[in-house]
Amino acid sequence: MNNFEIDERLKNDCHLLGRVASCHLLLMNNSLVPWFILVPETEQTEWYRLEDEVQASVTDAVNWLSEYINATYQPDKINVASIGNIVKQLHIHVIGRFETDYCWPGVVWGAEAKKPYSAGQVQVIKSALVDSLQALFTPAE
Amino acid sequence: MNNFEIDERLKNDCHLLGRVASCHLLLMNNSLVPWFILVPETEQTEWYRLEDEVQASVTDAVNWLSEYINATYQPDKINVASIGNIVKQLHIHVIGRFETDYCWPGVVWGAEAKKPYSAGQVQVIKSALVDSLQALFTPAE
């Protein structure tokens, strides 16, 4: 899909890190929790409507990213969700959660607190993804 | 896993409907939205840690249940999530959401409003699942 564009709202809320499997990988601009978002290049807005091979590829990306979050941040729980009530473009949240974080045990959606990343912090995360995921991750320019 | 028991908190909050693929199918006791929960028989608490064949089977259940929710309730969006911050036992929420529902466009987790089902309503839902999913669904006693 050559004309695929990431939704403007996701672009405004996140840093674009690169690609994992068939998905764009975004970082929610909130350093209070490690909150990543996968965006497959599809016009479908519902998870169950993805073609089998796309669903399998997105599942791979969720698995690799979850492993990465677990190894890097050692969270108490990983939250995975496809919601899309506000931004319709299909996107999957993969979030490391801690019993000490700002909205535990509640969910992050709708919780107001936010602490943006510095440019340097984003670069560190991108480099860590390159080191850990290696060929599975293609960093954005 | 012969000794598998559904978590007490899920049992208290939900009606047990039956089984879809390798999962127990629960209905959250809140008739304000069609809110189903799939519980695979596993000790793992994280989605990405499921063995490949279990993950594939749970994915089938999510797909079939989403199709069912879409056909039966015609929601504006389906929300799918594995959270588990409070109940650790792995469970996947599959929820039909409406632009007119009680907490749209917010998420259902943490929203307080609730309207329990009558026993008759639960039976109607169970019968509808039998009719629609046929061999894919095994109703509970």
HADDOCK unambig.tbl for C-alpha pairs under 7 A between the chains (distance, minus, plus):
assign (segid A and resid 46 and name CA) (segid B and resid 78 and name CA) 6.81 0.50 0.50
assign (segid A and resid 48 and name CA) (segid B and resid 63 and name CA) 4.80 0.50 0.50
assign (segid A and resid 48 and name CA) (segid B and resid 66 and name CA) 6.42 0.50 0.50
assign (segid A and resid 63 and name CA) (segid B and resid 48 and name CA) 4.79 0.50 0.50
assign (segid A and resid 66 and name CA) (segid B and resid 48 and name CA) 6.42 0.50 0.50
assign (segid A and resid 77 and name CA) (segid B and resid 85 and name CA) 6.51 0.50 0.50
assign (segid A and resid 78 and name CA) (segid B and resid 46 and name CA) 6.81 0.50 0.50
assign (segid A and resid 78 and name CA) (segid B and resid 83 and name CA) 6.98 0.50 0.50
assign (segid A and resid 79 and name CA) (segid B and resid 82 and name CA) 5.83 0.50 0.50
assign (segid A and resid 79 and name CA) (segid B and resid 83 and name CA) 4.52 0.50 0.50
assign (segid A and resid 80 and name CA) (segid B and resid 81 and name CA) 5.67 0.50 0.50
assign (segid A and resid 80 and name CA) (segid B and resid 82 and name CA) 5.22 0.50 0.50
assign (segid A and resid 80 and name CA) (segid B and resid 83 and name CA) 6.36 0.50 0.50
assign (segid A and resid 81 and name CA) (segid B and resid 80 and name CA) 5.66 0.50 0.50
assign (segid A and resid 81 and name CA) (segid B and resid 81 and name CA) 4.06 0.50 0.50
assign (segid A and resid 81 and name CA) (segid B and resid 82 and name CA) 6.23 0.50 0.50
assign (segid A and resid 82 and name CA) (segid B and resid 79 and name CA) 5.82 0.50 0.50
assign (segid A and resid 82 and name CA) (segid B and resid 80 and name CA) 5.22 0.50 0.50
assign (segid A and resid 82 and name CA) (segid B and resid 81 and name CA) 6.23 0.50 0.50
assign (segid A and resid 83 and name CA) (segid B and resid 78 and name CA) 6.98 0.50 0.50
assign (segid A and resid 83 and name CA) (segid B and resid 79 and name CA) 4.51 0.50 0.50
assign (segid A and resid 83 and name CA) (segid B and resid 80 and name CA) 6.36 0.50 0.50
assign (segid A and resid 85 and name CA) (segid B and resid 77 and name CA) 6.52 0.50 0.50
assign (segid A and resid 85 and name CA) (segid B and resid 105 and name CA) 5.39 0.50 0.50
assign (segid A and resid 86 and name CA) (segid B and resid 105 and name CA) 6.31 0.50 0.50
assign (segid A and resid 105 and name CA) (segid B and resid 85 and name CA) 5.40 0.50 0.50
assign (segid A and resid 105 and name CA) (segid B and resid 86 and name CA) 6.31 0.50 0.50
assign (segid A and resid 106 and name CA) (segid B and resid 110 and name CA) 6.55 0.50 0.50
assign (segid A and resid 107 and name CA) (segid B and resid 109 and name CA) 6.88 0.50 0.50
assign (segid A and resid 109 and name CA) (segid B and resid 107 and name CA) 6.85 0.50 0.50
assign (segid A and resid 110 and name CA) (segid B and resid 106 and name CA) 6.54 0.50 0.50
